[in-house]
Amino acid sequence: MKKFMLTLLPATVISMSSCGGDKTTTIGSGIDLKNLDTTVDPKDDFYQFACGGWMKNNPLTGEYARYGSFEKVGELNKQQMKSLIEDLSTQKFEKGTVGNKLCTLYNLYMDSTKLNAIGKTPLAEDLHAIDSINSKEQLPAIIADLHKIDADVFFTFYIGADDKNSKMNLLQTYQSGLSLGSRDYYLSQKDSAMINIREQFVAHVERMFKLFGYSADDAKKCTEDVMKIETALAESFYTKEQLRVPNDNYHKVDYAQYKLDFAGFDWDLYFGKFNLREDSINVSQIKPIAKAVELIANEDLETLKHYMTWHLIDRAAGSLGDEVYNANFDFYGKVLSGREEPSPRWKRAVSLLEGAMGEALGEMYVNKYFPASHKERMIQLVKNLQDSYAERLDSLSWMGDATKVKAKEKLAGLVVKIGYPDKFRDYTALEVTDENLWENSKRISRFKADIMLEKAGKPVDKTEWHMNPQTVNAYYNPTTNEICFPAGILQKPFFDMNADDAYNYGAIGVVIGHEMTHGYDDQGRQFDVDGNLKDWWTAEDAALFTLRASSIMEYFNGIEVAPGVHANGKFTLGENLADHGGLKISFNALKRAMKTNPLSEVDGFTPEQRFFLSYAGVWANNIRPEEIIRRTKEDPHSLGKWRVNGSIPHINEWYDAFGVTETDSMYIDPSRRAHIW
């Protein structure tokens, strides 16, 4: 087998104009040669070639089910936020101030002695409220109280943009009520991994009931009731593939009609607990809501109480001391994900603060760790990617002119959010005390619920952010046609101010292109420039898109991620299409940039090769076998290895960059490659 030859040289630096402006600066290639595995031919396993060194140098520790570039940057961010919190702890704050609330929550979580001494006691009153139910007429109010604290029994609701009137918010019900993340865990009769997890879940629920004082017989009966309800709900649930079809999840009706359609449950009492009086409602999934109402109406009251009790215990498990936390971790951490030990207490405390007051912590984070220069360069990168996307749209032979006009309108209307919001959230209404962790956890949930409820009947606030500034991630929102890149992700390996264009277009450039392409993936393409669910494609172009996208779906269906377990090309189609688009658009942007700022070979790699190496580095990770199974069943993103080895064989430019031919393992015939963007 012919090997790809590489001379390992010290990293060199070159003088060039950055993509953020005309200022000349001395910057490097960004590629860390220690991250490579040069014993492997990149044409046979590009992921191993590009990431093998990183994987060797960053082994999994007991607290992680997966540890990759995202988690490594997340570790740095958590250390930085810990430092911010410790700095706060040296200061004096008046009660009720942001600093006081952050410190109180952090110290409360860190005080294991106090938490363990209190133990399960804080949950007693809530458990009693369920145990005291003696009539089904009480259920709507109790269910509402549970929903307020994020114990999503039977179903859930939210208030968000109306898909077909995106400027206005709409009350929407949604399937919910399962403890496990996928209906497959309950229904699969042939998948041994699913059957094993289901059996261990049953053992876990029994164990938890016993921890809360139930006898062995009673715990067994309660667990049987939990499985009875959850299995019945799972049978009615939309599949994860069905949830990806926007029109199949839109059933807007008048509220009066809704009550008739789902009679048997006092909806006025339920929504009245939230002070909601809406004229219309979207039933996102009809069968699951109907099944929930049927179960509430027909099942034995004690069975329903056992189910609600379990969800309350499950919801509170992280706030009741180490005995309950560790028992919960034994299933959700070890069995589901293969983790060996919990994260250190301080990391869990930081995560608590991020969930409770994320923007308050984020404001401090960006003030200290996010220079204005990063935002300025990102703005230019996004502009360059938009120009590249428009150019690619013009060049498409399969898309007609009418659709192209609409596609370019949507691209021009894209809302871009970078770094942090213009206005940070006000946490005045959130009460925090040093009483106990569970009471604060409930207050946090109610505070968030109140924020959501404030949206009822009002226009959509397009300035709202749906991620914290310190989050290592990005998103596209179809109903507002926006892309968002929090400050947390704008650092190496995703974004490097000291690296050249080949590196940054391969890393953050592809991320930008990925999020843009979500506006044109199998879901996002169904929303117009204003975010409305509206068919703006010609029938011919839509059919051609679907045909071309099917090549990616079929390719991923053929990938075996574990012995006997295949990727789900239909479920992951949107993300795979976004990766494909991101690569095509960003590579084109790099070529456009090099017309005025040419790059040369560095460290034995051409600019084109460095583009693909930096892209692969974004997805470097080590992952446990259990987590591979869980993510394949629950996560619409492909596994990191396959976001590289599954995506780049569809990119003709990769073949050119590395001289890949039909004799190489990763080669696929041009007729089987995706030809979309």
C-alpha positions in Angstrom: 0.0 0.0 0.0 1.4 3.4 -1.0 1.9 5.6 2.0 1.4 9.4 2.2 4.9 10.7 2.9 5.3 13.6 5.4 8.4 15.4 6.6 7.9 16.6 10.1 9.3 20.0 10.4 9.1 22.6 13.2 6.1 24.8 12.8 6.9 27.8 10.6 5.3 31.2 10.5 4.4 33.3 7.5 3.6 37.0 7.0 0.2 37.6 5.5 -3.0 39.7 5.8 -5.5 38.3 8.2 -9.0 37.6 6.9 -10.3 40.2 9.4 -8.7 43.1 7.6 -5.7 44.5 5.8 -3.4 44.7 8.8 -0.2 42.6 8.2 0.7 40.3 11.0 2.9 37.3 11.6 0.9 34.2 12.1 1.4 30.4 11.9 -0.3 27.5 10.2 -2.3 26.6 13.3 -1.7 22.9 12.7 -0.2 21.1 15.7 1.9 18.2 14.2 1.7 16.3 17.5 -2.0 15.8 16.8 -1.3 13.7 13.7 -0.7 9.9 13.3 1.7 9.8 10.4 1.8 6.0 10.5 -1.6 6.0 8.8 -2.3 6.9 5.1 -4.7 9.9 5.1 -6.3 8.4 2.0 -7.3 5.2 3.9 -8.3 6.7 7.3 -8.2 10.5 7.3 -9.7 10.8 10.8 -6.9 8.6 12.3 -4.2 10.5 10.3 -5.5 13.9 11.4 -6.5 13.1 15.0 -4.6 10.0 16.0 -1.9 11.9 17.9 -4.5 14.0 19.7 -6.4 10.8 20.7 -3.3 9.3 22.1 -2.3 12.4 24.0 -5.9 13.0 25.4 -7.1 9.7 26.8 -10.5 9.3 28.4 -10.6 9.9 32.1 -13.2 8.3 34.3 -15.6 11.3 34.3 -16.1 11.4 30.6 -18.1 9.2 28.2 -16.6 11.2 25.3 -13.7 13.6 25.5 -12.9 15.7 22.4 -12.1 19.1 21.2 -15.4 20.5 22.5 -14.9 19.0 25.9 -11.3 20.1 26.1 -12.3 23.7 25.4 -15.2 23.3 27.8 -12.7 22.2 30.5 -10.8 25.5 30.0 -14.0 27.5 30.1 -15.0 25.8 33.4 -11.6 26.5 34.9 -12.0 30.2 33.9 -15.5 30.4 35.3 -14.4 28.7 38.5 -11.7 31.4 38.8 -14.4 34.1 38.2 -16.5 32.6 41.0 -13.6 32.3 43.4 -12.8 36.0 42.7 -16.4 36.8 43.6 -16.1 34.9 46.9 -13.5 37.3 48.1 -15.9 40.2 47.8 -18.8 41.4 49.8 -22.2 41.5 48.2 -25.6 42.7 49.4 -28.2 40.0 49.6 -30.2 39.6 46.3 -27.4 40.9 44.1 -26.1 38.8 41.2 -22.8 38.3 43.0 -24.5 37.1 46.2 -26.8 34.7 44.3 -23.9 33.1 42.3 -21.8 32.7 45.4 -24.6 31.3 47.5 -25.5 28.7 44.9 -21.9 27.7 44.4 -21.1 27.4 48.1 -24.3 25.5 48.7 -23.4 22.9 46.1 -19.8 22.7 47.4 -20.9 22.1 51.0 -21.2 18.3 50.8 -21.4 18.0 54.5 -24.6 20.1 54.7 -26.1 18.4 51.6 -25.5 15.0 53.0 -26.8 15.9 56.4 -30.0 17.1 54.9 -30.2 14.2 52.5 -33.6 13.3 51.1 -35.5 15.5 53.5 -36.1 18.4 51.2 -38.2 16.3 48.9 -40.6 15.1 51.6 -43.2 17.8 51.1 -43.3 17.4 47.3 -43.6 13.6 47.7 -46.4 14.1 50.2 -48.3 16.3 47.7 -48.5 13.4 45.3 -49.2 10.8 47.9 -52.1 12.9 49.2 -54.0 12.9 45.9 -57.3 11.1 46.4 -59.2 12.2 43.2 -58.3 12.5 39.6 -59.9 15.9 39.6 -56.7 17.0 41.4 -54.3 15.7 38.7 -54.3 18.7 36.3 -53.1 21.1 39.1 -50.5 18.6 40.4 -49.2 17.9 36.9 -48.9 21.7 36.3 -46.9 22.0 39.5 -44.6 19.3 38.4 -44.2 20.9 35.0 -43.2 24.1 36.6 -40.2 22.4 38.2 -39.2 20.6 35.0 -40.7 17.2 36.0 -42.3 16.6 32.6 -44.8 13.9 33.3 -47.2 12.7 30.5 -46.6 15.7 28.2 -45.1 19.1 28.2 -45.8 22.5 26.6 -43.7 25.5 25.6 -44.3 29.0 24.1 -42.3 29.7 21.0 -42.5 31.0 17.5 -45.5 30.0 15.4 -43.9 28.1 12.5 -46.4 29.6 10.1 -46.5 33.1 11.6 -43.0 33.4 12.9 -43.2 36.9 14.2 -45.7 35.8 16.9 -45.3 33.3 19.8 -47.7 30.4 20.1 -48.6 28.0 22.9 -47.5 24.5 21.9 -47.9 21.0 23.4 -45.2 18.4 22.9 -44.7 14.7 23.6 -42.9 14.0 26.8 -42.9 11.9 29.9 -40.2 9.3 29.2 -37.2 8.9 31.6 -35.0 7.6 28.8 -34.2 9.7 25.7 -35.6 7.4 23.0 -38.7 5.4 22.5 -36.4 2.6 21.3 -35.3 1.8 24.8 -38.9 0.7 25.7 -40.0 -0.9 22.5 -37.0 -2.7 20.9 -37.4 -6.5 21.1 -34.4 -7.5 19.0 -31.6 -5.0 19.9 -29.7 -6.6 22.7 -28.1 -3.3 23.7 -31.6 -1.7 24.1 -32.9 -4.7 26.0 -30.0 -4.6 28.4 -30.4 -0.9 29.1 -34.2 -1.4 29.6 -33.5 -4.2 32.2 -30.9 -2.1 34.0 -33.3 0.9 34.0 -35.9 -1.3 35.7 -33.4 -2.3 38.4 -32.4 1.4 38.8 -36.0 2.6 39.4 -36.5 -0.2 42.0 -33.3 0.8 43.7 -34.3 4.5 43.8 -37.8 3.7 45.3 -36.1 1.6 48.0 -33.7 4.5 48.8 -36.8 6.6 49.5 -38.2 4.1 52.0 -40.3 1.8 49.9 -40.3 -1.9 50.7 -38.9 -4.3 48.2 -42.4 -5.4 47.2 -43.7 -1.8 46.9 -40.7 -0.7 45.0 -41.2 -3.5 42.5 -44.9 -2.6 42.1 -44.1 1.1 41.6 -41.5 0.2 39.0 -44.0 -2.0 37.1 -46.4 1.0 37.1 -43.7 3.3 35.8 -42.8 1.0 33.0 -46.5 0.5 32.2 -47.1 4.2 31.7 -43.8 5.0 30.0 -44.1 2.1 27.6 -47.6 3.1 26.7 -46.4 6.6 26.0 -43.5 5.4 24.0 -45.8 3.4 21.7 -47.6 6.6 20.8 -44.5 8.7 20.4 -43.4 10.1 17.1 -40.1 8.5 16.0 -37.0 10.6 16.0 -37.2 10.6 12.2 -40.9 11.9 12.3 -39.9 14.7 14.6 -37.7 16.0 11.8 -40.6 16.7 9.5 -41.8 20.2 10.3 -45.3 20.0 8.7 -46.0 16.7 10.5 -45.4 18.5 13.8 -47.7 21.4 13.2 -51.4 21.1 14.0 -52.7 24.5 15.1 -56.3 24.7 16.4 -58.5 27.0 18.3 -58.2 26.4 22.0 -62.0 25.5 22.2 -61.5 22.9 19.6 -58.4 21.6 21.4 -60.4 21.0 24.5 -62.9 19.0 22.5 -60.2 17.0 20.7 -58.5 16.1 23.9 -61.5 15.8 26.3 -61.1 14.0 29.5 -58.5 16.4 31.0 -59.3 19.7 32.6 -57.2 21.9 30.4 -58.6 25.1 31.9 -57.5 24.1 35.3 -54.1 23.0 34.0 -53.3 26.1 31.9 -54.9 28.3 34.6 -52.1 27.3 36.9 -49.8 29.1 34.5 -52.2 32.1 34.0 -52.4 31.2 30.3 -55.5 32.2 28.3 -54.5 31.6 24.7 -56.9 31.5 21.7 -54.9 29.0 19.7 -52.6 26.1 20.4 -50.3 23.9 18.3 -50.5 20.2 19.0 -47.0 19.3 17.9 -47.7 15.6 18.1 -51.4 14.4 18.2 -51.2 10.8 19.2 -48.9 11.2 22.2 -51.1 13.9 23.7 -54.2 11.8 23.1 -52.5 8.8 24.7 -51.5 10.9 27.8 -55.1 12.0 28.2 -56.3 8.5 27.8 -53.9 7.2 30.4 -54.8 9.9 32.9 -58.5 9.1 32.4 -58.4 5.4 32.4 -55.4 4.2 34.5 -55.7 3.4 38.2 -55.0 6.5 40.3 -52.3 4.7 42.3 -50.5 3.7 39.1 -50.5 7.4 38.0 -49.2 8.5 41.4 -46.4 6.0 41.3 -45.4 7.3 37.8 -45.4 10.9 39.0 -43.5 10.1 42.2 -40.8 8.4 40.1 -40.4 11.5 37.9 -40.2 13.7 40.9 -37.5 11.5 42.4 -35.6 11.4 39.1 -35.8 15.2 38.7 -34.6 15.9 42.2 -31.8 13.3 42.3 -29.0 15.7 41.7 -30.0 18.0 44.6 -30.4 15.6 47.5 -26.9 14.6 48.7 -24.3 12.1 47.5 -26.3 8.9 48.3 -29.0 9.7 45.8 -26.7 11.4 43.3 -24.4 8.4 43.2 -27.3 6.0 42.8 -28.6 8.1 39.9 -25.1 8.3 38.3 -24.7 4.6 38.5 -27.4 4.3 35.8 -27.4 7.5 33.8 -23.6 7.9 33.9 -22.2 4.4 34.0 -24.9 2.2 32.2 -26.1 4.7 29.6 -22.8 6.4 28.8 -20.0 4.2 30.2 -18.6 6.9 32.5 -16.6 5.5 35.4 -17.0 8.4 37.9 -18.8 11.6 38.4 -17.2 15.0 37.5 -15.5 16.7 40.4 -17.9 18.6 42.6 -16.6 22.0 41.6 -17.4 21.3 37.9 -20.9 20.2 38.8 -21.3 23.4 40.8 -20.2 25.5 37.8 -22.7 23.6 35.6 -25.4 24.4 38.1 -24.6 28.1 37.9 -24.6 28.0 34.1 -28.0 26.4 34.1 -29.4 28.8 36.7 -27.7 32.2 35.8 -25.8 31.4 32.6 -25.9 34.9 31.2 -24.8 36.5 34.4 -21.8 34.2 34.4 -21.4 34.8 30.7 -21.2 38.5 31.1 -18.3 38.2 33.4 -16.7 35.6 31.1 -16.7 37.8 28.0 -15.5 40.8 29.9 -12.4 39.0 30.9 -11.8 36.4 28.2 -13.3 37.6 24.9 -11.4 40.4 23.1 -13.2 42.7 20.7 -10.8 41.7 18.0 -12.2 38.1 18.0 -15.7 39.5 17.3 -14.4 41.8 14.6 -12.6 39.0 12.7 -15.6 36.7 13.1 -17.9 39.3 11.5 -15.6 39.5 8.5 -15.5 35.7 8.3 -19.2 35.4 8.3 -19.4 38.1 5.6 -16.9 36.2 3.5 -18.9 32.9 4.0 -22.1 34.7 2.9 -20.4 35.9 -0.2 -19.1 32.5 -0.9 -22.5 30.9 -0.4 -24.1 33.4 -2.8 -21.4 32.5 -5.4 -22.0 28.8 -5.0 -25.8 29.3 -5.3 -25.3 31.1 -8.6 -23.1 28.3 -9.9 -25.6 25.4 -9.2 -26.7 23.7 -12.3 -29.5 21.7 -10.7 -31.3 24.7 -9.0 -33.6 26.9 -11.1 -33.5 30.7 -11.2 -36.7 31.2 -9.2 -35.5 29.1 -6.3 -32.1 30.7 -6.5 -33.6 34.2 -6.0 -35.4 33.0 -2.9 -32.4 31.2 -1.6 -30.2 34.3 -1.9 -32.9 36.4 -0.3 -32.8 34.1 2.7 -29.0 34.2 2.8 -29.1 38.1 2.7 -31.7 38.1 5.4 -29.6 36.0 7.8 -29.4 37.4 11.3 -25.9 36.9 12.8 -25.1 36.8 16.5 -21.5 36.6 17.6 -20.0 36.4 21.1 -22.7 37.6 23.4 -26.1 39.4 23.5 -26.4 43.1 23.4 -28.5 43.0 26.6 -27.9 40.4 29.3 -30.7 38.8 31.3 -32.0 40.4 34.5 -31.9 37.9 37.4 -33.6 40.2 39.9 -36.7 38.0 40.1 -34.7 34.9 40.9 -34.7 34.2 44.6 -31.7 32.3 46.0 -31.3 31.2 49.6 -28.8 29.1 51.5 -31.7 26.9 52.7 -31.1 23.8 50.6 -30.2 22.9 47.0 -33.6 21.4 46.0 -35.6 24.4 47.0 -33.3 26.6 44.9 -33.5 24.2 42.0 -37.3 24.5 42.0 -37.0 28.3 42.1 -34.6 28.3 39.2 -37.1 26.1 37.1 -40.0 28.4 38.0 -37.9 31.5 37.2 -37.2 30.0 33.7 -40.9 29.0 33.3 -41.9 32.6 34.1 -39.5 33.9 31.4 -41.1 31.6 28.9 -44.7 32.4 30.0 -43.9 36.1 29.5 -43.8 35.4 25.8 -47.4 34.3 25.6 -49.4 36.4 23.1 -46.4 38.6 22.3 -44.2 39.1 19.2 -41.0 37.0 19.0 -38.0 38.7 20.5 -35.3 38.3 17.8 -32.6 39.6 20.2 -33.0 36.7 22.5 -30.1 34.2 22.7 -30.7 30.5 23.1 -27.1 29.7 24.3 -24.9 31.2 27.0 -21.9 33.3 25.9 -19.5 30.7 27.4 -21.1 27.7 25.6 -18.8 25.8 23.3 -21.3 25.4 20.5 -23.3 27.2 17.8 -26.8 27.1 16.4 -29.2 28.0 13.6 -32.7 28.9 14.4 -35.1 28.5 11.4 -38.0 30.6 12.7 -35.8 33.6 13.1 -33.3 32.7 10.3 -30.4 33.4 12.6 -27.0 31.9 13.2 -25.3 32.2 16.6 -21.7 31.7 17.6 -21.1 32.2 21.4 -17.8 33.5 22.6 -17.1 30.0 24.2 -16.5 28.4 20.8 -14.4 31.2 19.4 -11.0 29.8 20.5 -8.6 27.1 19.3 -9.1 24.6 17.8 -12.2 26.2 16.4 -10.9 29.7 15.9 -7.3 30.9 16.2 -6.4 34.6 15.8 -2.8 33.5 15.4 -3.4 31.1 12.5 -3.8 31.7 8.8 -6.9 31.5 6.6 -6.3 27.9 5.6 -6.7 26.9 9.3 -9.6 29.2 10.2 -11.6 28.5 7.1 -11.2 24.8 7.8 -12.3 25.1 11.4 -14.6 27.9 12.3 -15.3 28.6 8.6 -16.8 25.2 8.2 -18.8 25.7 11.4 -20.1 29.0 10.1 -21.0 27.3 6.7 -22.5 24.4 8.6 -24.9 26.7 10.5 -25.8 28.6 7.3 -26.5 25.4 5.5 -29.0 24.4 8.2 -31.2 27.0 6.5 -31.2 24.8 3.4 -31.0 21.3 4.9 -33.9 18.9 4.8 -35.7 20.8 7.6 -34.4 24.3 7.3 -35.1 24.6 3.6 -38.8 24.5 4.4 -38.7 27.9 6.2 -38.5 31.1 4.2 -36.5 34.3 4.8 -38.8 35.4 7.5 -38.8 32.1 9.3 -42.2 30.9 8.2 -42.9 27.3 7.4 -43.6 27.9 3.7 -42.8 26.0 0.5 -40.6 28.4 -1.5 -39.0 25.9 -3.8 -40.2 24.9 -7.2 -41.5 21.3 -7.2 -38.7 20.3 -9.6 -35.9 21.8 -7.5 -37.3 20.3 -4.3 -37.3 16.8 -6.0 -33.8 17.3 -7.2 -32.6 18.4 -3.8 -34.2 15.3 -2.2 -32.6 13.0 -4.7 -29.1 14.6 -4.2 -29.5 14.5 -0.4 -30.4 10.8 -0.5 -26.9 10.0 -1.5 -25.6 11.2 1.8 -28.5 9.5 3.7 -27.7 6.2 2.0 -24.0 6.5 2.5 -24.4 7.1 6.3 -26.9 4.2 6.6 -24.1 1.9 5.4 -21.6 3.0 8.1 -21.2 0.5 10.9 -20.4 2.5 14.1 -20.2 -0.6 16.3 -20.5 -4.3 15.7 -24.0 -4.8 14.3 -25.0 -1.1 14.9 -25.3 1.2 11.9 -25.6 4.9 11.7 -29.0 6.3 11.0 -28.7 8.3 7.8 -32.2 9.6 7.9 -32.1 10.8 11.5 -28.7 12.5 11.0 -29.4 13.9 7.5 -29.8 17.5 8.5 -26.4 17.6 10.4 -24.7 15.6 7.6 -26.0 18.0 5.0 -24.9 20.9 7.1 -21.4 19.4 7.3 -21.3 18.9 3.6 -22.5 22.4 2.9 -20.1 23.9 5.4 -17.1 22.1 3.8 -18.1 23.2 0.3 -18.9 26.8 1.1 -15.9 27.4 3.4 -13.4 25.8 1.0 -14.7 28.0 -1.8 -14.3 31.0 0.6 -10.7 30.0 1.2 -10.0 29.9 -2.5 -11.6 33.3 -2.9 -9.5 34.7 -0.1 -6.3 33.3 -1.5 -6.8 35.2 -4.7 -5.7 38.4 -2.8 -3.8 36.7 0.1 -2.0 33.7 -1.4 -0.7 31.0 1.0 2.2 28.6 0.5 3.0 25.2 1.8 3.8 25.0 5.5 5.0 22.0 7.5 4.8 19.9 4.5 1.1 20.7 3.8 -0.5 22.8 1.2 -3.1 25.3 2.2 -5.8 23.0 0.9 -4.5 20.1 2.9 -4.3 22.3 6.0 -7.9 23.2 5.5 -9.0 19.6 5.8 -6.7 18.9 8.7 -8.1 21.7 10.7 -11.6 20.6 9.9 -10.8 17.1 11.2 -9.2 18.5 14.3 -12.5 20.0 15.4 -13.9 16.5 15.7 -11.0 14.8 17.5 -12.3 12.7 20.4 -12.2 9.5 22.3 -15.5 7.8 23.1 -16.7 4.9 25.1 -18.6 2.0 23.4 -21.7 2.7 25.5 -21.7 6.3 24.5 -21.4 5.3 20.8 -24.6 3.3 21.2 -26.4 6.1 23.2 -25.5 8.9 20.7 -26.4 6.7 17.7 -29.9 6.2 19.2 -30.5 9.7 20.5 -28.2 12.3 18.8 -29.1 13.8 15.4 -25.3 14.5 14.9 -23.1 11.8 13.5 -20.2 10.6 15.7 -17.1 12.6 15.4 -15.1 10.1 13.4 -17.8 10.0 10.8 -18.3 13.7 10.6 -14.8 13.4 9.1 -14.6 10.0 7.4 -18.2 10.1 6.3 -18.2 13.7 5.0 -15.0 14.4 3.2 -15.3 11.5 0.7 -18.2 13.5 -0.8 -15.9 16.6 -1.3 -14.1 16.5 -4.6 -11.6 19.1 -3.4 -10.4 16.6 -0.8 -9.5 14.1 -3.5 -7.5 16.8 -5.3 -5.7 18.0 -2.1 -4.5 14.6 -1.1 -4.3 12.8 -4.5 -6.9 10.2 -3.6 -7.6 7.6 -6.3 -9.8 4.6 -6.7 -7.0 2.4 -5.2 -7.4 4.1 -1.8 -9.7 2.9 0.9 -11.7 6.1 1.4 -12.4 6.6 -2.3 -16.0 6.5 -3.4 -17.1 6.6 -7.0 -18.2 10.1 -8.2 -21.6 8.7 -9.0 -22.1 7.9 -5.3 -20.9 11.3 -4.0 -23.2 14.0 -3.0 -23.3 16.9 -5.4 -25.4 19.6 -3.7 -23.6 22.8 -2.9 
